Amino acid sequence: MTMPLPRRMLAVLALLSLHTVAASAQTRDVAGSRDYPGIGRFTGSVITGYVVKDFDATRMQAAAFRDGQPTDARRLEGRIVRIAYRTNPGPSILEVSRNFETQLAKAGYETLLACDTDACGAIPFTESIDTLPVPQMWVDGFNYRYFAGRKTEGGRETYASVIVSQNNQDITAQVTIAELGTIANKMVDAAAMAKGLGETGHIALYGIYFDTDKAVLKPESRPTLEQIAKLLTSQPQLNVFIVGHTDSQGAYEYNLDLSKRRAEAVAAELVKSFRIAQARLRTAGVGLLAPVGSNATDAGRALNRRVELVAP
């Protein structure tokens, strides 16, 4: 006698099925994404997930598991880049992984760990590494290959990991790069904002956070929002423009719209949570049109992604 599947399980299976169809239908890289410089991608791949954080943490394994437990787990902090790929049927997991490993070796990474499913630690191993969620990345705990490497250049330490697996006949891969570094002090208090507006007519704020290609404020933005509200509350006569800026990655019109929506999100939060009068806040988005750094470098692009307060 066949027992019917629980309703919850049926819902999960249906969701996974939709994810599989959506992933298979994707023929272009996700908006705003790009390969990591010097590493690239396997031929015929598309980027299905792309997340870059100027400061974050990631988990990497530098040695295989023993008795189901990690033996060299590393928590890395700094600039973290996560890029997920899907490759159409044809190549094997090993072929895709070897290509990434060869490219990383050419880029100067020494191997810390290179292993297949059972040698790595099977399912418990995959639960202890950092991967983007389905449908951006898919990892089959029964069939995968993992690589972790490290390089030191000019006193700077960088780690890279690659997990390659399979979903139906498609090969999935995620490259994670951790550029180690200490967190930059991006807090600008109300006094500094007032000084900047008074001396130059504008002040750049780097403590306003959004996910890539999103215009929803992240919780980490609150300290900076509190300082903006403090400034405006202490100077009731002050009105400001809130101006969004982006780097040059992505289409011009798209970035123009994204920067405007981000500025509007800041204004809306100041009105909603801090009771700043809407009439005191005007918004604009200029996209990539006012860079303060070179868009040819990661550091320059990070400077260009900002929100500014501008005095009328």
Secondary structure, DSSP 8 states (H G I E B T S, - for coil): ------HHHHHHHHHHHHHHHHHHH--S--TT----TTT---TTEEEEEEEEEEEEEEEEESS--BTTB-SSEEEEEEEEEEEEEEE-SSS-HHHHHHHHHHHHHHTT-EEEEEEEHHHHTHHHHHTTS----TTT----TTS-EEEEEEEEETTEEEEEEEEEEEETTEEEEEEEEEEE---------HHHHHHHHHHHSEEEE----B-TT--SB-GGGHHHHHHHHHHHHH-TT--EEEEEE--S-S-HHHHHHHHHHHHHHHHHHHHHHH---GGGEEEEE-TTSS-SS-TTSHHHHHHHSEEEEE--
